[in-house]
Amino acid sequence: MTSKALAPRLAELRDKITQTQAELATLPDQPLPAADALARLDAWIASEAARFDPTQAARSFTDQGTRINILEAQGLRNSDASVLTDMAPMLCSLFGPEIRARLGEAIKALPLTPGPALKDRPARLQHLRDELDRLERGEERLIREAEAAGEPLERRGDARPELVLLPDGML
């Protein structure tokens, strides 16, 4: 078969390679289904709430002096004059169900097309990697077939060197 006959097949393979590479690249950033997003929200609220120390906050009310600042009690002293305050632990501890309800509603209302569930993503990634390997091996076979017919076709600039260097029988 001449390279003229192989060229359309090669173009088709390269289109599939490009599509598979694009899906591989975008899969990690695809939005999560609402159930996964809500589970992450629940885990975050629980984690933040566990960081809140009500005893430390209560000490603000029992210490001598007129200045009461539970935010400073929960913050990290940055210098003598300033305190960095992370309010998430206190808010999640005191208002966790309300935060869950409000953010949960917002998550459910997002107009996103979700990607695969978190539990399905590793298998999907492996499938895409396997498919890309199969397509790239097929591409290299076609290129070698055209070379053998005396009508070479160019390789892609990002062709995997390990496939280009493989002996014919291993493709």
N, C-alpha and C positions, 0 to 999 in steps of 0.2 A: 504494500500500500504506500502511495507517495505522500510526501508531507502535505501536499495540497488537500488530500483526503483526510489526513490526520489533523490538520489545522482547526477545522470546526470542532472536532472532538476535544482538542486541547483547549480551545476557547471555552467550551462548555465546562470542562473540568476546572479551569481557572476561575470561572464565575462561581462555581460551587465552593472552591477553596476560599475565595474572597468572602462569600456569605458565611461560611463556617468560621473563619477568622473573626469576622465582625461579631458574630454571636458569642464566640468565646470571650472577646474583649468586653462586650457589654453585659454579659450575664452577672458578674459580681455587683454591678450598679443598678440592676433592674429592681424596681420597687417590690417590697415583700407583700405577700397576700395579707389582708387585714388580720387574720388569726395570728400570723407570725409577728406582725407589728404590735398587736395587743399583748402578746406574750412578752415581747421585749419591753414594752411599757411597764407591765406588771413587775418584771424582774428589776427594772431600773428603780421604780418606786420603792420596792422592798429593800433594795441595796442602799438607796439614799436614806430611807427611814432608819435603817440599822445603824447608820453613822451618827444619828442624832443622840446626844447625851442629855436627857432631861435633868439629870442631877446637876450637871455642870451649869445648865441654864438656870436652874432653881437657885444656885448659889448666888446669882446676881441679885436676888431678892433678899438674901440673908446676910450678905456682906455689909459691913459698916459703910456709911456714906450715903449720899443722896443720889448718886448717879447709878441708874439701873439701865444696863444695856445687855440684853441676852444675846444680841447679835454679836457683840464683841466677845462675849463668853464663848460663842461657838466659832469665832473667827480665828484666823492665824495672825499673830502680831507680825507686821511687816517691818516696823521700825518703832521708835518711841511714839511717833505721832500718828501712825496709820495702822489700820487693821483690814485685812482682806476677809470679806465675809462671804461664805457660801451658804446661801439660804435654802438650797435644795434639801439638805437633810432635815432641817426643821419643818419645812413646808410639807415634805412627804410624810414625815412622822405625824404631824398634826392634821393634815388635810389629804392624806393618801387617797381615800375613796372619792373625794371631790375631784382631785387631779385626774384620777383614773377615768372618772365619768366624762369630764370635759375633754380631755385629750383623746379618750376612746371614741367619742362622738366625732371629733375632728378627723381622726384616722379613718373612720368608716365613711366619712363624707368626701374624702380626697378623690378627685376624678382621675385616678391612675389606673393604668392597665398593669396588674401585678405580674411579676415573673414567677418562676417556680417557687414552691415552698422551700424554706431553709433546709429541711431534711432531704429534699430531692436534688438540691444543687450539686453536691459532690458527684452523684451519679450522672447528672446531666453534663457536668464539666468533663468527666471521663469519657462519656459517649462522644462529645464534640472533639476531644483530643484524638480519640481513636478514629473518628470519621475523617479528621484532617489528615492524619497519618495515611489512611487508606487512599484518600484523594491525591495526596502529594506523591505517593508511590506510583499511582496510576499515571500521573502527569510525567514522572521521570521515565516510566516505561514507554510512553508515547514519544517522548523526545528521543530516546535511544532507538526506537523503531524508525523514526524519521532519519536519524543519523546513519543507521545501517542501510537505508535506502538511498543514501547519498544526498539527501535534501534536509540538512539540519534545521531545527527550529530553536529559537532562543529560549533559554531558561529565564525564569523570573529572577529579578535581582535579589529577592529574599528566599530563593530556593534553599532548602536545608542542605548544607554541605555533606552531612552524614548519609543522605540519600543519594546525592550526586556521586559519591565515592563508593557506594555499595556495588559489589559485583552483580551482574544481571540476574543470576539465580537467586539472589536474596531479596529482590524487589517483589 
